[in-house]
Amino acid sequence: MYQFFCILEVADARLARRVPIEGDLQQEVSAEIDGQVEKLAPDDVEIIPYEPGYKPEDEIFVIKKYPAPGYLKKALETPDALPMLTDEELSEGMVKALFGVEISKRANPFTVAFQNFDGGQVLRRGHRILFLDQKTFQKSERTGLKIGTKVSAVLRGSDLLFQSEVLVRRYLELDEYFEEATDDEIDDLLSHDAFAPSDHQAFMDLADWPSRRKITSILRRGILDKVPPETIAQTGREFRVEVETTVVDGQRRIVVPHEKKAIKRLLRLLDDDLLESPLTDSKYQVTSKRKL
């Protein structure tokens, strides 16, 4: 059986609250959550280490030794000390996720199951929500919430299991695993010998979070230390990506684009998002890849 909580987002801070449920209903919801956990992480599922840029299909990601953030630790260590979710917090759309902590003494390792939560799951007081009572519908003056139909992450012991990083980032701290390049890191990239001198600040102003994620990946893989600008430009031509080069101090260098779309195309090229099929020689832009 599970004890239930929620995660709030208040002024850019995340907090945990208790969501006490009446006994019989607690058992029913717990059974439902057990079934959802089984669907996300069945015994025969392939579990792979988290890999940026790859979208699992039949597999699920794992982050081992996940360091639980403070608001989650409080629910695990001192659950009864947490305040209860209030009507105002629910009605104001502060709830970002629901989660259940397995409280069975036989649970080893313990399981925490997370569900994303959005405004459509709130039954707000004052709205004309009608409930069937025997033969007639009656209006309820109470605020309520709907339990979701699937879990998006499971913490099993210290292992965090999930499929979609986008969903999990909405309620758990994952910045150290899904890093966006800082301005200093962008400055490091553009200062590489592979690039001609450019306006770094103008580039930073155009770099949105997907581009910054790409830059982090490019820096980590060290592609510019392995592949010369001439090869990058030649590969770009093969995939119809224009890579302008120039000669600076006798060395061929890449000219940094000045338009957002051109920047994104160059970053996709440098991050190996453009692939060629060995069977058909067809060329593809991919949004998901896993190194073999």
Beta strands, then each sheet from edge to edge (+ up, - down):
strand 1: 2-10
strand 2: 13-18
strand 3: 46-49
strand 4: 59-63
strand 5: 95-102
strand 6: 111-116
strand 7: 122-123
strand 8: 130-133
strand 9: 136-139
strand 10: 144-145
strand 11: 153-156
strand 12: 159-162
strand 13: 245-248
strand 14: 251-254
strand 15: 274-276
strand 16: 283-285
sheet 1: 2+ 1- 5+ 6- 11+ 12- 4+ 3+
sheet 2: 7+ 10-
sheet 3: 8+ 9-
sheet 4: 13+ 14-
sheet 5: 15+ 16-
end
